[in-house]
Amino acid sequence: GAGVSQSPRYKVAKRGQDVALRCDPISGHVSLFWYQQALGQGPEFLTYFQNEAQLDKSGLPSDRFFAERPEGSVSTLKIQRTQQEDSAVYLCASSLAFRSPITEAFFGQGTRLTVV
Amino acid sequence: DAKTTQPPSMDCAEGRAANLPCNHSTISGNEYVYWYRQIHSQGPQYIIHGLKNNETNEMASLIITEDRKSSTLILPHATLRDTAVYYCIVRVAFFRYNFNKFYFGSGTKLNVKP
């Protein structure tokens, strides 16, 4: 596709429910990032993939958060037993290369998760 | 990781230049300065980046001070569509492990007024 695609755009979950958020990066992009953005705040890093390898998951807030990218393309962010504090916009970004620092990342529109 | 400081908000008249400042006093020699913006309900959009030289593209200009401790993003002729939150980011790249991430702060809310 032309850009990073995320689905669903909006998700309402009952507290305790599991959710799965999908990210389709730009074709051929090696690097993939997940960010969490709380209302009124800047995005905060969650995790990073280089192809199918998850090289950094230092930003995942708890073991209820899990991300995968099994074939090095589509990625899924899963949140188990959702809590109200998980309510946020979840952003996915991809970039072409990983060896140079000068490649920009392209962001999707995000998935707005509301836990009730 | 270097952190950035930006004013929380700024106003600009339509058609005027918008100058958005950013302080990054702890930046290290191999860290780049990136600017992104986020229009309401959209994902962040790349604007421009630089290391130590001034840069210009079709969207904006980036002026980096000689000591690299601060920079200014310039939108030469702001329009109403430029109303957004602008993030100044110092990008850390770990070549050895080939991963990188962006640290966003709270950004500057630019209000372009008619």
Interface residues (C-beta under 8 A of the other chain):
Chain A: V4 S31 F33 Y35 Q41 G42 P43 E44 F45 Y48 Q50 L55 D56 G59 L91 A93 F98 R99 S100 P101 I102 E104 A105 F106 F107 G108 Q109 G110
Chain B: N30 Y32 Y34 S41 Q42 G43 P44 Q45 Y46 H49 V85 Y87 R91 A93 F95 Y97 N98 F99 N100 K101 F102 Y103 F104 G105 S106 G107
